Amino acid sequence: MVAIAVLAILVAIATPSFVGVINSNRLASHVNEFVGAVQTARIEAVRQNRRVAVCRSADNATCSAGAAWTGWITIADTNGNGAFGAGDTVLRTGSAKAPVQVSVGATITNNNNAIVFRPDGLAYDTNGALLVGAVTVCMPTDKPRMNQRVVNIATGSRVSTTQANGAGACP
């Protein structure tokens, strides 16, 4: 009986710590999946000598203008028409499983909600300047307290991630 009581106390103490570890790993996994999609787009744009985009998608087949960033695709502009949709090749798909949320900054929103790499391996905005943008991956919880990761895209191709203190809320 004493052993069972000690075990129950240890489980009660350890469970909250495990929740934080599980949530932190879940968040890191989603960030790594999104960064992988961006890196795949860049590599394939150079390799295939064509535009490749990471865009939000509701159906895992075409870019969706009105969909939330619960899903995304890496898609090659196979037919060369500058639009990413029917007839183009989907290279990779990804999704944010609840409760993880993905949101993009204004630069990417204004770029037709897509990160588009040209054959030179650089992403440009709609004005022709090198893309500088951010994607926030967040989990609405205070375990871990640092519940946000920001994927930064700098000078058109540099991808990095940073932790941001979301204090429990998501943007």
DRENZAZA-482410 format. One record per residue: x, y, z of N, C-alpha, C in turn; residue in one letter. Coordinates in steps of 0.1 Angstrom, whole numbers, plus 5000, padded with zeros to 4 digits. Layout:
% residues N
XYZXYZXYZa
...
This chain:
% residues 171
500849885000500050005000500950135000m
501950125008502850245008503450264994v
503850164988504450174974503450234965a
502150194965501150254956500950404960i
500950434972500750574976501950664971a
503150614973504350684968504250704953v
503850594946503750604931502650704927l
501550704934500550804931501050944933a
501750974943502351104946503351144934i
504151054931505151074920504451104907l
503451034904502651054891501951194892v
501451224903500751364904501751474903a
502951454907504051564906504551564892i
504751454885505351444872504451484861a
503151454862502251474851502251624845t
502251724853502351864847503551884839p
504651834844505951844836505951774823s
505351664822505251594810504351664800f
503251724805502351804796503151914789v
504051984797504852084791505752034780g
506451924783507351864774506651814761v
505451754763504751704751504251824742i
503751934749503352054741504552114734n
505652124741506852184735507252104723s
507251974724507651894713506651904701n
505351914704504351924694504552054686r
504852164693505152294687506352284678l
507452224684508652214676508452134663a
507652024664507451944653506652014642s
505652094645504952174635505852284629h
506752344637507652444631508552374622v
509152264625510052194617509352154604n
508152114605507352074593507252194583e
506852304589506752424580508052474574f
509152474582510452504577510852414566v
510552284568510852184558510152214544g
508952254545508152294533508752414526a
509252514534509852634528511152594522v
511952514529513252474523513052384511q
512052294511511752214499511452304487t
510652414489510252504479511452574473a
512352614481513552684476514452584468r
514652474473515552374467514952334453i
513652304453512952264441512952374430e
512752504435512752614425514052614418a
515152594425516552594418516652474409v
516352354415516552234408515652224395r
514452264396513552254385513552374375q
514252484380514352604372512952664369n
512052674379510752724378510252774392r
509252854392508652904404508052794413r
508352794425507752704435507252784447v
506052744452505452824462505052734474a
505052804486504452744498503252834500v
502052774500500852854501499852774510c
498852854515497852784523496952714514r
496452604519495552514511494552444520s
493352444514492252374521492052224517a
492552204504492352064498493651994496d
494752044499496051974497496351954482n
495652034473495952024459496152154452a
495552264457495652394451495752494462t
496352614459496452724468495052784471c
494752814483493352864486493453004492s
492753094485492753234489492053254503a
490953184505490253214517490453114529g
491353024527491552924538492452974548a
492252924560493152954571494452874569a
495452904576496752834574496752704583w
495652634582495652504589496252394580t
496452424568497152334558497852414548g
498952364543499752424533500352324523w
500652374512501252284502502552354496i
503452274492504552324484504252274469t
504152374460503652344447504552404436i
504852334426505652384415504752434404a
505052544398504352604387504652534374d
504152404373504552324362504152374348t
502952434347502552484334503052634331n
503752694340504352824338503452934337g
502252924342501253044341501353144352n
502153114362502353214373501253194384g
500253114381499253084392499552944397a
499252924409499452794415498152724417f
497852624409496552554411496452434402g
495352414396495152294387496152284377a
496652164375497752134365499152144370g
499352204382500652214388500952094397d
502252074400502651964407502851994422t
502051924430502251934445503451854449v
504351914456505651854460505551804474l
504751874483504751844497503551904503r
502951834512501751894520502051894535t
501451984542501551994556500352044562g
500152024575499052074582499352104597s
498552194602498652224617497552144624a
497852054632496851984640496452064652k
495152064655494652134667495352084679a
495752164688495452314689496452404683p
497352354676498452444670497752534659v
498252654659497652754650498852824642q
498652844630499652914621499053044616v
499853144617499453274611500653344604s
500353414594501453484586501353634588v
502553694586502553844588502053904575g
501954044576501354124565502154104552a
503454094553504254084540503853954532t
503553844539503153724532501753734528i
500853794537499453814533499353894521t
500154004520500054094508500754024496n
501453914498502053844487501153724482n
499853754481498953654477498953534487n
499253554499499353444509500153334505n
501353364499502253264495503653304496a
504553214498505953234497506453174484i
506753254475507053204461508553224459v
509253114456510653114452510753104437f
511653194432511953194418513153094415r
513453074402514552984399515853014405p
516053144409517353174415517453144430d
516353084435516353034449515953144459g
515453264454515153374463513653394462l
513053434473511653474473511453624472a
510553664464510353804462508853834466y
508653964469507254004472506654054459d
505454104459504754144447505354264441t
506154344448506754464443508154434437n
508554304437509854274432511054284442g
510754314454511854324464511954184471a
513154164476513354034483512354024495l
511753904496510753884507511353884520l
510753964529511153954544509753934551v
509653824557508353794563508453704575g
507353684582507353594593506053514594a
506253394599505153304601505153264615v
504053274622503953244637503253114638t
503953024645503352894649503052894664v
501852874668501552904682500552794687c
500652774700499752674707499152754719m
497852764719497252844730497252764743p
498352784751498552714763499652794771t
499652774784500752834792501752724796d
501552604790502552504792502952454779k
504052484773505152574778504752724778p
505352794787505152934787505553004774r
506652954768507053004755506352934745m
505152964742504252884734504152934719n
505153014715505153064701506553044695q
506553004682507753004675507553094662r
508453164659508353254647509353204636v
508853174625509753134613509953264605v
511153314605511553434598512153404585n
511753474575512353464561512953604559i
514253604557514953724555515753724542a
515853844536516553864523516253754513t
514953714513514553624502514753484504g
515653444513515953294514516353254527s
516853334536517353294549516153264558r
516153134562515053094571515553064585v
514953124595515453094609514153094618s
514353034629513253024639513653084652t
512753154658512953204672511853174681t
512053174694511053154703510453294707q
509153304709508553424713507653394725a
507553474734506753454746505353494743n
504553394741503153424738502253434751g
502853394762502153404775500753334775a
500553234767499353164767498353194755g
498453314750497553354739498153344725a
497453324715497953324701497453444694c
498253494685497853614677496653594668p
